[in-house]
Structures are given as C-alpha cells and as structure tokens.
Amino acid sequence: MISNTEENKEIAIKFFEALSSGSQAYLDFYNDESIIWTAGENAIGGTRTKKEIVDFAQGILSAFPNGIKFNITGITAENERVAVEVSGEAIHASGEHYNNKYHFLLKIQHGKILELKEYMDTQLAAKILLGE
C-alpha cells in the first residue's frame, strides 16, 4: 500500500508536469477553496484563490510563447506537505531568457492542493515580467 506521503509526492510531480504542458490541466489539482500565495512585493506577489489564479496565471503564461518548462530538482514530503525545488526554463515574448529558480510548498489533502506557496527570484520576475 502506498503511503499518503508518497501519494502526495506523486500529485506534486503530476502538477508540475501539467503546468509544463501549457494546458490549463494544472487547475484540476486545486479545489474551490485552494489558496495560492506568491512571494514578492509587486504585481506578481500576493494571495489568490483558484478563481483569481485562472486569469492571472493565463496572463503570465501567455507571455511565454513556448511555455515554461518546470524541472523538479528536489522533492521532500511529509504527510500532507510537499516541498519541491524547481528550475524553470523559458523564453519570454521579448526574447529574453527566463530561467528562474523556485521553491514550492504544497499542502495536499484528499488528492487536491489546498495551499501552494511559491518562492522565487522576485527581482528576475519583476525585470522580465513587469519590466521593472
């Protein structure tokens, strides 16, 4: 029998595969009560609900014509919490490379991501995504 911890690691892996695919399939990993928090004191940072993330994420992802490839470089899980280290590879619509490094902390219950916390290089994100 697979443990809850191992199931949650598999859900996290599949979530990042879906996010890398360019489709909106990643939204299926959330439920209506899910909360997504992103680091940063700018237009990218803050807390959003699943409903709010749909348009927000689509706006960001559309700035990358070939999508963003999220490569898991480390994963650790304990019960409902999964910590995932990710390196991103993308080329922005401006032609600039956007290879950010991320740390995500996911809280997973009953097969859904209830909470996602995203930590990244906020200066790089602001430079490429916001032109700051």
JOSULVEN-V622897 format. One record per run of one state. SS is the DSSP state (2 for helix, 1 for strand, 0 for the rest). FROM is the first residue (numbers start at 1). TO is the last residue. If there is no record, write none. Layout:
BEGIN
<<SS & FROM & TO> <SS & FROM & TO>>
END
This chain:
BEGIN
<<0 & 1 & 3> <2 & 4 & 21> <0 & 22 & 23> <2 & 24 & 29> <1 & 30 & 38> <0 & 39 & 45> <1 & 46 & 49> <2 & 50 & 61> <0 & 62 & 68> <1 & 69 & 78> <0 & 79 & 80> <1 & 81 & 89> <0 & 90 & 90> <1 & 91 & 91> <0 & 92 & 96> <1 & 97 & 97> <0 & 98 & 100> <1 & 101 & 109> <0 & 110 & 111> <1 & 112 & 120> <0 & 121 & 121> <2 & 122 & 130> <0 & 131 & 132>>
END
